[in-house]
Amino acid sequence: MKATLDQRAAASRAPGETQGFLVLDLQVDPRNAISYKRGLMKFSGFIFLLALFISPTGPQSLATASEGHSLVTHEDYIPQTTDLGAAIGLAFNTSNYILADFFGGFQITSCGFHCFQYFDFSARAAAQNGQSHYMSIIGWRLQRYFDGSSWGPYLRPFIGNNHYIYTGTVEDSGLFGAALGANYFLHPAADARFEIGHAFGPIPFTMATIGLVIKLRNL
């Protein structure tokens, strides 16, 4: 029996291969490693923005004092009655897309607890290797603000349409999702905006953007 097993083992080895110990060849697909890193980055950004939104006191000022003088000055973020701005970023699914976003919003009413409600609209374009997605989106934004903080986090559920063009193919599909973001005071006439969100639908997307909000009433 032993001779038979040895003969079978020898026959199964490639020419020139010698008998030896069992070797485990563990390899990690580079594509999976990149996917894990992207997922970790998106999850970290989501947790940071969620913490800003649910914080009872809001993020604290970064200003410190030395001998009674502020080393870093700041001003509080104050929600505007009208928002208008633009942003750039990335959209992820099975591919990576360059994303441009033009957005606006109108304040509807207060929701208490340092919070305002907004009706938002957005026109987004994502492109990569001849593929184009043109998204028209409307949403409802819960915008928070805090005394003594330059940050104003928000939550925005949305719905919309995705107009997809690729090699002569044109398709339209619905989408829905939610985004977490934060506005940051930069100047009396402008705020910075950071956002990460996910859109569900026949063509799902995770989108991350950084942009500028123009304070129309302060121009």
N, C-alpha and C positions, 0 to 999 in steps of 0.2 A: 504493500500500500504506500509506504514512504517513497519508494522509487517512483511509483506512478505519479504522486503529487509533485515530486521534484521535477519529473519530466514535463508535466503540465506547466509548472512555474517557469521552467527554462524556455518552453515553447512560447509562453506569453510575453517574454521579454524581447525588446527590440534588439536587432543585431548590434553587437558591441556593448550592450548594457550588462553590467555585472550585478550579481545578487548583493543586496545590502539591507539595511534597516529601513523601516517604513518612514517616509518623509512626508510631512504635511506641508503643502504649498498653499498658504493662505494669502489671497490677493484681494484688495479692495478696489472696486470699480471707481476710477476717478470721477465719473459722472455722479455716482451716488454720494461721494464725499462732498462735491460741490453742492449737490441738492441739500445735504444735511446742513451745510454752512448757511445756505440761503434761508432754510427753514428756521435755524437758530436766530439769525439776524431779524427776520420778520417777527418771530415770537418775542424777542427782546424788546423791539420797538413797540409792539402791541401792549406788553406789560407796562412799559414806561408811561405810555399815554393813558392807559387805563388807570394807573396809580394817580396821575395828575387829575383825572376827571372825578374820581371818587373821593379824593382827599378832602376832609372836612374843613381844612384851613388853607389849602392850596400850597404850592411850592413857595418856600421862603425866599426873600430877597438875597442876592449874592453880595450885597453891599456889606462891607466891614468898615470899622471906624478905627482911627488912630489919632489920639489926642483930640477927639471930638470932631474930626474931619472925615467925611466919607471918601474911601479910596475908589469905590465903584459906584457910580450914580445910576439910578434907574427911575422909571416912572411906571405907575400901575397900568396894566392893560384895562382898557375900557371898551366894552362892546359898542359898535357903531349901529346906527339905524339902517345903513346900507353898506354892503361889502362888495367890492369889485377887485379882481386881481387875476394873476396868471401864475402858473407853476410848471416846473419840469420834473421828470422823474423816470421811473422804470415800471413796466408792467411785466408780470411773470405768469407763465403757465408752463407749457412744455418748451417754450422759447422765451427769450428776453426781448422786450420791446422798449424803444425809446418813447417816452410819453410826454405829451404837451397838454396842458389843461388851462382853460379859460373859464372862470367861475364868478358867480355873484350871489348875493343873498339879501333878503329883506326881512327886517325884524318884524315879527308878528305881535308878540306879547311877552310879558314876563311870566316865568314859571316858578318864581320864588327861590329862596335859598341861593341868592347870587346867580341867577340863571335867566337867560332869555331864549325864546324860541324864534327860529328863522325858517323862512322858505328859501331853499337854495336851488340854483340851477348851474349846470356845468356842461361844457362842450369839450370832449377829450379826443385826442388823436394819438394812436399808437402805431408804430411802423417798424418793420424788420424784414429784410430780404424780400422785398416786393409784396409783403403782406401788409395790409392797412386795415385798421379798425377805427371807425369814427363813432364815438359814443355820445349820445345826448342823454343827460341825467337830470332828474329832479329829486330833491331830498328835503328832509325835515331835520333841522339841526338844533340840538340842545347845547347852548353855549354858556359855559360857566365863567365866572371871574371872581377874584379875591382881593380884598383890601391888602395893600402892601406887597403885591406880586405883579411881576411883568408878564406872567403866563396866564393864558385863558384857554383851558382844555375844552374839547367838545366831542359829542357823539352825534353821528349823522347816518341814519338809515336812508336808503335811496332805491329808486327804480329807474329804468331807462331802456334805451334801445341801442343795439350794437350793429352798425352797418359795416359789413366785412367784404373786402375786395381782395382777390388773389387770382392772378393769371386768368383774367376774364370772368371769373366767378364772382357774383354779387349776391350776398345773402343778408337778411335782416333777422335778428333774434332779440328776444327780450332779456333783460338782466335785472337782478336785484341784489342787494347786499347791505353792508354797513361799513362805516369808517370811524376810526378814532383819530383825533388830531389835536393840535394846540396852536393858538396864535401867540406871538411874542412881540411885545412893544419894541419897536425900533426907533420910531421918529413920530412926532405929532401928526405927520401925514401918511405914515405907512407902518404896517405890522408884518412880521414874518409869519409864515404858516407852514407847519409840518403835519403830514397826514399819512396814515397807512390804512388800507381797507381791502376788502375782498368782495368781488362781484360773482354771483352764481348765475348759471345759465348754460345753454349749449356750449358756449365758449367761456369758461370761467377765467378770472384774472385775480391776481393779487397785485395791488398798485401802491406804490410809495412815491410821494412827491414832496418837494420843498418849493415854496412860492412866496409871493409878495402881495399883500392886501393893501389897496389904496383907500385911504379915508377921504372920501369925496367931499365931505362937509368941511374938512380942514385944509383943503387945497387953497 
